[in-house]
Amino acid sequence: MVEAPPGGFIGPVKRSVTIAGHPTSISLEPIFWRALEEQAEMRLLPLNALIAQIDSVRILADDPPNLASTLRSWVLAAQKCE
């Protein structure tokens, strides 16, 4: 049986972040924001710094996906490595 995640199904929440000195907004579901915050804490980084690092790798791709998709993919991959 499939169950809803803790807190239920909640749509994206928009947050403002600063990447390389430029403000931008990102819309992610709360479960992804929490996972990013946990990963930043594990790495002793501010959330903006972790997002900036992920973005710097993203923009090197031949066909970079949007930042929100990149963050979701990165979080899932990072959790598999734990």
Buried (B, 14 or more C-beta within 10 A) or exposed (E): EEEEEEEEEEEEEEBEBEBEEEEEEBEBBBBBBBBBEBBBEEEEBEBBBBBBBBBEEBEEEEEEEEBBEBBBEBBEEBEEEE
